[in-house]
Amino acid sequence: MLALMFQVGADRVAVDVRRVREVVPRVRLIPASRAPDWLSGVFVYRGRVVPVVDLHRLAGFGECPPHLSSRIILVPYPSGTDQLVGLLATQVAEIRELSLGPASTTAKTGYGPPQADGNGTLRLLDPDRLLAQVDLSSVAPQPESEL
């Protein structure tokens, strides 16, 4: 599997590149009113409002550090749609071919168990399972209904 590698707290994390729409620099985010602390805010991307989830806060590691390597990973959510959600992480800089065991993730966290990859351990992230655990309805734009 070809995977995008990044850091969330102390964990090295990988996500299948087929799930990634684009990686953009960390930009100034507009705070969302009455948003949970794991929601860093929103920004406008190609004319669309995109909510950004701070993976560090969501995992209990505090705020994502403002490193030069911090990026927003854009993923479609729900999967297969044109709606996007940003995942804020740090050390987003490498794409690697991974030979790992079965990609099992827990429904509760969206992260798989730690696996050995030759450079230590890493965890696989399933964006659908992760985002199913959070409520983006107050900040994610709703699809336009057909008239």
C-alpha positions as CSV (number, residue, x, y, z in Angstrom):
1,M,0.0,0.0,0.0
2,L,1.3,3.5,-0.8
3,A,0.8,5.6,2.3
4,L,1.2,9.2,3.4
5,M,3.2,9.3,6.7
6,F,2.7,11.9,9.4
7,Q,2.8,12.4,13.2
8,V,0.0,12.6,15.7
9,G,1.4,13.2,19.2
10,A,3.9,10.5,19.8
11,D,2.4,8.2,17.2
12,R,3.7,7.7,13.6
13,V,0.6,7.4,11.5
14,A,-0.1,6.3,7.9
15,V,-3.1,6.8,5.6
16,D,-3.7,5.2,2.3
17,V,-2.9,7.8,-0.4
18,R,-6.1,6.7,-2.3
19,R,-8.0,8.4,0.6
20,V,-6.2,11.7,0.3
21,R,-7.5,14.3,-2.1
22,E,-4.7,16.8,-1.5
23,V,-2.2,18.1,1.2
24,V,-2.2,21.8,1.7
25,P,0.0,24.1,3.9
26,R,-1.3,25.0,7.3
27,V,-3.3,28.2,6.8
28,R,-5.0,30.6,9.2
29,L,-8.3,29.1,10.2
30,I,-11.5,30.9,10.9
31,P,-12.8,29.8,14.4
32,A,-16.2,28.0,14.3
33,S,-18.7,29.2,16.9
34,R,-19.7,26.6,19.5
35,A,-17.3,24.1,18.1
36,P,-15.7,21.3,20.1
37,D,-12.0,21.9,21.0
38,W,-10.8,19.3,18.4
39,L,-12.2,21.4,15.6
40,S,-9.4,23.9,14.7
41,G,-11.7,26.0,12.5
42,V,-12.7,26.3,8.9
43,F,-11.1,27.7,5.7
44,V,-12.2,28.3,2.2
45,Y,-10.7,25.9,-0.3
46,R,-11.5,26.4,-4.0
47,G,-14.8,28.1,-3.1
48,R,-15.9,25.6,-0.4
49,V,-15.9,25.9,3.3
50,V,-13.8,23.0,4.8
51,P,-13.8,22.1,8.5
52,V,-10.4,21.2,9.9
53,V,-10.0,18.5,12.6
54,D,-6.9,18.8,14.8
55,L,-5.8,15.1,15.1
56,H,-3.6,15.9,18.0
57,R,-6.4,17.4,20.1
58,L,-8.8,14.6,19.0
59,A,-6.2,12.0,20.2
60,G,-5.7,13.8,23.5
61,F,-2.2,15.2,22.7
62,G,-3.0,18.9,23.0
63,E,-2.9,21.3,20.1
64,C,-1.1,20.4,16.9
65,P,2.3,22.1,17.1
66,P,2.8,25.0,14.7
67,H,5.8,23.4,12.9
68,L,6.8,24.1,9.3
69,S,5.9,20.4,8.7
70,S,2.3,20.9,9.9
71,R,-0.1,20.4,7.0
72,I,-3.8,19.9,6.4
73,I,-4.6,16.6,4.8
74,L,-7.8,16.9,2.7
75,V,-10.0,13.8,2.6
76,P,-13.5,13.3,1.1
77,Y,-16.1,12.7,3.8
78,P,-18.3,10.8,3.6
79,S,-16.1,8.7,1.4
80,G,-16.9,9.0,-2.3
81,T,-18.4,12.5,-2.1
82,D,-17.1,15.9,-3.1
83,Q,-17.3,17.2,0.5
84,L,-14.0,17.6,2.1
85,V,-12.7,17.6,5.7
86,G,-9.2,18.7,6.7
87,L,-7.1,16.6,9.1
88,L,-4.4,18.7,10.8
89,A,-1.2,16.9,11.6
90,T,2.6,17.5,11.8
91,Q,5.6,16.0,10.0
92,V,3.5,15.4,6.9
93,A,6.3,15.0,4.5
94,E,6.7,11.4,3.2
95,I,4.9,9.0,1.0
96,R,6.1,5.4,1.3
97,E,5.2,1.9,0.1
98,L,4.2,-0.1,3.2
99,S,4.1,-3.9,3.5
100,L,1.9,-4.3,6.6
101,G,-0.5,-6.9,7.9
102,P,-4.2,-6.6,7.5
103,A,-5.4,-3.0,7.9
104,S,-7.7,-3.5,10.9
105,T,-8.9,-0.4,12.7
106,T,-11.1,0.1,15.7
107,A,-14.5,1.7,15.1
108,K,-13.9,3.8,18.3
109,T,-10.8,5.6,17.2
110,G,-10.3,5.0,13.5
111,Y,-6.7,4.0,14.2
112,G,-5.3,0.5,13.8
113,P,-3.1,-1.2,16.4
114,P,0.7,-0.4,16.3
115,Q,2.5,-2.3,13.6
116,A,6.2,-2.8,12.9
117,D,7.3,-1.2,9.6
118,G,11.1,-1.5,9.7
119,N,11.6,2.0,11.2
120,G,9.7,1.4,14.4
121,T,6.0,1.3,14.8
122,L,3.1,3.1,13.1
123,R,-0.6,3.1,13.1
124,L,-3.0,3.0,10.1
125,L,-5.7,5.6,10.0
126,D,-9.1,5.0,8.5
127,P,-10.6,8.5,7.9
128,D,-14.2,7.2,7.6
129,R,-14.1,5.4,10.9
130,L,-12.4,8.4,12.6
131,L,-14.8,11.0,11.3
132,A,-17.8,8.8,12.0
133,Q,-17.0,9.4,15.7
134,V,-17.1,13.2,15.5
135,D,-20.1,15.5,14.8
136,L,-19.3,17.8,11.9
137,S,-22.9,18.7,11.2
138,S,-22.7,22.1,12.7
139,V,-19.7,23.2,10.6
140,A,-19.7,21.0,7.4
141,P,-21.7,22.4,4.6
142,Q,-24.8,20.3,3.7
143,P,-25.2,19.1,0.1
144,E,-27.6,21.1,-2.0
145,S,-30.8,19.3,-2.5
146,E,-32.0,18.7,-6.0
147,L,-34.9,20.9,-7.0
